[in-house]
Structures are given as C-alpha cells and as structure tokens.
Amino acid sequence: MIVAITLTACGGNEAPTHTFDVAPYVHKGHVADCDAFKAQADAQAVLRADTFDPNGLDRDGDGIACPDLPEPTDKKPVHRDFMTDVDGAPIIEPVRPSPSPT
C-alpha cells in the first residue's frame, strides 16, 4: 500500500516580520542620527521612507543606513537618484565642472 501525504502551510506559521514605525523620523528634517536606532533595519526603514536622508543615516551614499548597528539588518541598498555631499546632504542641482582655461 502506498500512502501520499501532502503537507500544507497553515496560516500563522510564517516567520515574524520586523516592523518599525518611521513616522517620527521622516519629512521632519534632521531629528535623529544612527545612535537613535537600536537596529540597522530600523535606520534602513527610515532611509527607505525618506531617501533625501535629512538625518544623515547614509553617510557614504551607498544606500545602506548605519551599517554598524546590530541586527536585525536590512542591507538591501536604497536607490537614490541624486548625489550627496560629504555630509550626506543631497545635492539637488548637479555640480558642473568649470570650463578649463585655454
């Protein structure tokens, strides 16, 4: 006799998802820096919600917020369509090189 068993996932067995309320940090200017977050994923959520990064969470402009913070982490880079200066502030207008003297 051959018996087939089908295993199906039951609701509620999924891995827990990390959630973080970004509302206190976005579209309010500079209100926090990396030290304000307990986990890298929290800082990354704030960067995803406001890619202009007024909080300076992505200092090197690689799309990863506060890489030295502990787990949980979210190391998927945030796409940013602008350049940043050395302090992480967005440069809205591209800087054009000066014409070279002839």
Secondary structure, DSSP 8 states (H G I E B T S, - for coil): ----------TT-S--------TTTSSSSS---GGG-SSHHHHHHHHHH-TT-TT---TTSSS-S-TTS-SS---S----SSEE-TTS-EE-S---------
